[in-house]
Amino acid sequence: MNDKRYFYLDISKKPALLYFKGRWEIDNLSSIEKSFKDLLPTILNQKKLVIDLSEISSIDTGSMIFFITIRKELKEKINIKTVNASKSFCQMFRLVKGFEPRDKEEKVKTDPLLTFLNYIGKKSFSVLQDFLQFVDFLGHTAIAMWQILLHPSKFRIKETVGNIYTAGTTALPIVALSAFLVGIVIAFQSAVQLQKYGGDIFIVDMIGISIPRELAPLITAIIVAGRSGSSYTAQIGVMKITEEIDAMKIMGFDIYRFLVIPRIAAMIIALPLLIFFADIIGIYGGLLVAKYQLDITPAQFLDRLHSSVDVRHYLVGILKAPFFAFIIAAIGCFRGFQVSKNTESIGKYTTISVVNSIFLVIALDAIFSIIFTELDI
């Protein structure tokens, strides 16, 4: 047989045998391709074909790509079977085949239901991972708190005072405006209905109970979550991007004692004071509406407020504050630690932080409402 021929077709046997021969390397590829084209018309006349690879001495990746191509073309037109492939040939075949691009037509059509279930599964797993990571974060925070209780000198007073100013004092204008507007809206809407039944004075009861007990704590907590909670996430996120947190760990600093505890402590101190301030401003807004809409004098309003509204309604609102504060500060810090080392993740986790904080504040407020109602408080 001529060494330059890389194919030999034996049609005397049934099915016909096509022998692949010689060294299949990139230098010989043009000759291999020419030989195959010369033999192709005869090959296509066969109904069945067996390809024998026993006489191939070597093959490289370029020639393997050519082999895969002609094998695919032949399979589309006749019934073929490949035999006697060496171990090295099979290894090369699997390697090259693994990088072969799929045709668009070969893409598997997925069931919409399976796609939906897959999406739900991934989201559920992601939520579970977040929850476990948050539990781990709370564990480290609890350890840091315990160490501070054992060694009070480790508490960072200066940083805590600075965070109280940032989260509390600078938030007074927006909290005052929001509480004032809420007080006006609630009083005005109530006044319209109470006038119909001659119960004008009961506007004091409504304002005196709803604002300190529910509206002032909830509105204030939501404002602080959007303002200070997002700030905590962004601050810690930037520190992570600039590798300040990594540097603190290398130097042996406890990042929970230095970064988390001062923020949580500041929020727990500042939020009750903000809620108390919001109570006063919200009631004042209601007082103005009562005076100008219902002709109830400030003296009458305050006298009715003192005699009819129990102090427990104010205490209930203040009691919620530390829990709201802990949730807002903890989530803000936790999401900050989750920021990856790119600027896009700061926006992502800041948004997630605000959404998580507001949702949990509302959910916790609902739980408190159920508990206090059942306890008749």
C-alpha positions in Angstrom: 0.0 0.0 0.0 1.1 3.5 -0.7 2.3 5.3 2.5 0.8 8.6 1.2 -2.7 7.2 1.4 -4.4 7.6 4.7 -7.5 5.6 3.9 -8.2 2.2 2.4 -11.8 1.1 1.6 -12.5 -2.7 1.5 -15.9 -3.1 -0.1 -15.6 -6.9 -0.5 -16.8 -7.3 3.0 -20.3 -6.7 4.3 -20.5 -4.2 5.8 -17.7 -2.3 4.0 -14.5 -1.6 6.0 -12.8 1.8 6.0 -9.3 1.7 7.3 -7.7 4.9 8.7 -3.9 4.7 8.4 -0.6 6.4 9.1 0.4 9.4 11.1 -2.5 11.9 11.4 -0.6 15.1 12.2 -1.1 18.7 11.3 1.7 18.6 8.7 -0.1 15.8 6.8 -3.6 17.3 7.2 -3.9 18.6 3.7 -3.0 15.2 2.2 -5.4 13.5 4.6 -8.2 15.8 3.5 -7.4 15.3 -0.2 -7.4 11.5 0.2 -10.7 11.6 2.0 -12.4 13.8 -0.7 -11.2 11.4 -3.4 -12.7 8.4 -1.6 -15.9 10.1 -0.3 -18.1 9.3 -3.4 -17.4 5.6 -3.0 -18.0 5.7 0.8 -21.4 7.4 0.4 -22.5 4.5 -1.9 -22.3 2.1 1.1 -25.4 1.6 3.3 -23.3 0.5 6.3 -19.7 1.2 7.1 -17.2 0.1 9.8 -14.3 2.4 10.4 -11.2 0.6 11.6 -8.7 2.8 13.5 -6.1 0.1 14.3 -3.6 1.3 11.7 -3.4 4.9 12.9 0.1 5.3 14.5 -0.4 8.8 16.0 -2.8 11.7 15.9 -2.7 15.3 17.2 -5.5 17.8 18.1 -5.7 19.4 14.6 -6.2 16.0 12.9 -8.6 14.9 15.7 -10.8 17.9 14.9 -10.8 16.8 11.3 -11.7 13.2 12.3 -14.6 14.4 14.4 -15.9 16.5 11.6 -15.8 13.8 8.9 -17.3 11.3 11.4 -20.2 13.6 12.0 -20.8 14.2 8.3 -20.8 10.4 7.6 -23.2 9.7 10.5 -25.7 12.1 9.0 -25.7 10.2 5.7 -24.9 6.5 6.3 -24.9 4.0 9.2 -21.3 3.9 10.6 -19.5 2.1 13.4 -16.0 2.8 14.8 -13.8 -0.1 16.0 -10.2 -0.8 17.2 -9.5 2.7 18.6 -6.3 2.7 20.8 -6.3 4.1 24.3 -4.4 7.2 23.3 -6.8 7.8 20.4 -9.8 7.6 22.8 -8.1 10.0 25.3 -7.4 12.5 22.5 -11.0 12.1 21.2 -12.6 12.8 24.6 -10.3 15.8 25.1 -11.1 17.5 21.8 -14.8 16.5 21.9 -15.2 18.2 25.2 -14.3 21.6 23.6 -16.6 21.1 20.6 -19.2 23.9 20.5 -22.8 22.8 20.5 -25.2 23.7 17.7 -28.0 26.0 18.7 -30.4 23.3 17.5 -29.0 20.9 20.1 -29.8 23.0 23.1 -32.2 21.2 25.4 -35.6 22.7 25.8 -36.3 23.1 29.5 -39.7 22.6 31.1 -41.0 26.0 32.4 -42.1 24.3 35.6 -38.6 22.8 36.2 -37.1 26.2 35.5 -39.4 27.8 38.0 -38.7 25.1 40.6 -34.9 25.4 40.0 -35.2 29.2 40.5 -37.1 28.6 43.8 -34.6 26.1 44.9 -31.6 28.3 44.3 -33.3 31.3 46.0 -34.2 29.1 49.0 -30.7 27.8 49.3 -29.3 31.4 49.0 -31.7 32.5 51.8 -30.6 29.6 54.0 -26.9 30.5 53.4 -27.6 34.1 54.3 -29.4 33.0 57.5 -26.6 30.7 58.6 -24.0 33.4 57.9 -26.1 35.9 59.9 -26.3 33.5 62.8 -22.5 33.2 62.6 -22.2 37.0 62.6 -24.5 37.2 65.7 -22.3 34.6 67.4 -19.2 36.7 66.9 -21.0 39.8 68.0 -22.2 38.1 71.2 -18.7 37.0 72.0 -17.4 40.5 71.5 -20.2 41.9 73.8 -19.3 39.3 76.4 -15.6 40.3 76.3 -16.6 43.9 76.7 -18.8 43.1 79.7 -15.8 41.2 81.3 -13.4 44.0 80.4 -15.3 47.3 80.2 -12.1 49.2 79.4 -12.2 47.7 75.9 -15.5 49.5 75.1 -14.8 52.2 72.4 -16.6 55.2 74.0 -15.3 57.8 71.5 -16.5 55.8 68.4 -19.8 55.1 70.1 -20.4 58.8 70.8 -19.5 59.6 67.2 -22.0 57.1 65.9 -24.7 58.4 68.3 -24.2 61.9 66.8 -24.3 60.5 63.2 -27.3 58.1 63.7 -29.2 60.3 66.2 -28.4 64.0 66.3 -28.1 64.5 62.5 -31.3 62.5 62.0 -33.4 64.9 64.1 -34.6 67.2 61.3 -35.9 64.4 59.0 -37.5 62.6 61.9 -39.1 65.8 63.1 -40.5 66.6 59.7 -41.8 63.0 59.1 -43.4 62.8 62.5 -45.0 66.2 62.2 -46.5 65.3 58.8 -47.7 62.0 60.0 -49.4 63.6 63.0 -51.1 66.2 60.8 -52.3 63.6 58.3 -53.7 61.2 60.9 -55.4 64.0 62.8 -56.9 65.6 59.7 -58.3 62.3 58.4 -59.7 61.4 61.8 -61.2 64.9 62.3 -63.2 64.6 59.1 -64.9 61.4 60.4 -65.3 62.4 64.0 -67.0 65.6 63.1 -69.8 63.6 61.5 -70.6 61.9 64.9 -69.9 64.8 67.2 -66.9 63.1 68.8 -64.4 65.8 68.1 -62.6 65.4 71.5 -61.8 61.7 70.7 -59.2 62.9 68.3 -56.9 63.4 71.3 -57.3 59.7 72.2 -56.6 58.6 68.6 -53.5 60.8 68.3 -52.3 60.1 71.9 -52.4 56.3 71.4 -51.6 55.7 67.7 -48.6 57.9 67.4 -46.6 56.9 70.5 -47.6 53.3 70.4 -47.3 52.5 66.6 -46.7 55.3 64.1 -43.7 57.1 65.7 -41.6 54.0 66.5 -42.3 52.5 63.0 -41.8 55.6 60.9 -38.6 56.6 62.9 -37.2 53.1 62.6 -37.8 53.0 58.8 -36.1 56.4 58.4 -33.1 55.3 60.5 -32.9 52.0 58.5 -32.8 53.9 55.2 -30.4 56.5 56.6 -28.0 55.0 59.1 -28.4 51.3 58.3 -27.4 51.9 54.7 -24.6 54.1 55.9 -23.2 51.3 58.1 -23.2 48.9 55.1 -21.5 51.4 52.8 -18.8 52.4 55.4 -17.8 48.8 56.2 -18.1 47.8 52.5 -15.6 50.6 51.5 -13.3 49.4 54.3 -13.5 45.9 52.9 -12.8 47.1 49.3 -9.8 49.1 50.4 -8.6 46.1 52.5 -8.7 48.0 55.8 -10.5 45.1 57.4 -7.9 42.6 56.2 -5.2 44.9 57.6 -7.0 45.0 61.0 -7.3 41.2 61.1 -3.6 40.9 60.3 -2.7 43.3 63.1 -4.8 41.3 65.5 -7.7 43.7 66.0 -11.1 42.2 66.7 -13.2 43.7 63.9 -16.5 43.0 65.8 -15.3 45.0 68.9 -13.9 47.8 66.7 -16.6 48.1 64.0 -19.8 46.4 65.1 -20.2 46.9 68.8 -19.9 50.8 68.7 -22.5 51.0 65.9 -25.0 48.7 67.6 -24.5 50.4 71.0 -24.9 53.8 69.4 -28.1 52.8 67.6 -29.6 51.2 70.7 -29.0 54.5 72.6 -30.0 56.9 69.8 -33.2 55.2 68.5 -35.3 55.4 71.7 -34.4 59.1 72.0 -35.4 59.7 68.4 -38.7 57.9 69.0 -39.4 60.0 72.1 -38.7 63.1 70.1 -41.0 61.9 67.3 -43.8 61.3 69.8 -43.7 64.9 70.9 -43.5 66.3 67.3 -46.3 64.0 66.1 -48.6 64.9 68.9 -47.9 68.5 68.3 -48.9 68.1 64.7 -52.2 66.6 65.9 -52.7 69.4 68.3 -52.5 72.0 65.6 -55.1 70.1 63.5 -57.3 69.8 66.5 -57.1 73.5 67.2 -57.7 74.8 63.6 -60.0 72.1 62.3 -62.1 71.2 65.4 -61.6 74.3 67.6 -60.1 72.3 70.4 -57.8 74.6 72.4 -54.2 73.4 73.3 -55.3 73.4 77.0 -58.3 71.1 76.3 -56.1 68.9 74.1 -53.4 68.5 76.8 -55.9 68.0 79.6 -57.7 65.2 77.6 -54.3 63.7 76.7 -53.3 63.6 80.4 -56.5 62.2 81.7 -57.4 59.7 78.9 -54.1 58.3 77.5 -52.2 56.0 79.8 -48.4 56.3 80.0 -48.1 52.6 79.0 -48.8 53.5 75.4 -45.6 55.6 75.4 -43.6 52.9 77.1 -44.7 50.3 74.6 -43.3 52.5 71.8 -40.1 53.1 73.6 -39.8 49.4 74.5 -39.7 48.5 70.8 -36.9 50.8 70.1 -33.9 48.7 71.3 -35.1 45.7 69.3 -35.6 47.8 66.1 -32.2 49.4 66.7 -30.4 46.1 67.1 -31.9 44.7 63.9 -31.1 47.8 61.9 -27.5 48.1 63.1 -26.8 44.3 62.9 -28.1 43.9 59.4 -26.3 47.1 58.3 -22.9 45.7 59.6 -23.6 42.2 58.4 -24.3 43.3 54.8 -21.2 45.5 54.9 -19.0 42.5 55.6 -20.6 40.7 52.6 -19.4 43.3 50.1 -17.0 41.8 47.7 -14.0 43.6 46.3 -15.7 45.7 43.6 -17.6 48.9 43.8 -20.8 47.4 42.3 -21.4 45.2 45.3 -21.5 48.3 47.6 -24.7 49.5 45.9 -26.1 45.9 45.8 -25.6 45.2 49.5 -26.6 48.7 50.6 -30.0 48.2 48.9 -30.3 44.7 50.3 -29.5 46.0 53.8 -32.2 48.7 53.6 -34.8 46.3 52.3 -34.0 43.6 54.9 -34.0 46.1 57.8 -37.3 47.7 56.8 -39.0 44.3 56.3 -37.8 42.9 59.6 -38.7 46.1 61.5 -42.3 45.9 60.1 -42.5 42.1 60.9 -41.2 42.6 64.4 -43.6 45.5 65.0 -46.5 43.1 63.9 -45.2 40.5 66.4 -45.1 43.1 69.2 -48.6 44.2 68.4 -49.9 40.6 68.7 -48.0 40.0 71.9 -49.1 43.2 73.6 -52.7 42.7 72.5 -52.8 39.2 73.9 -51.3 40.5 77.2 -53.8 43.4 77.2 -51.0 45.9 77.4 
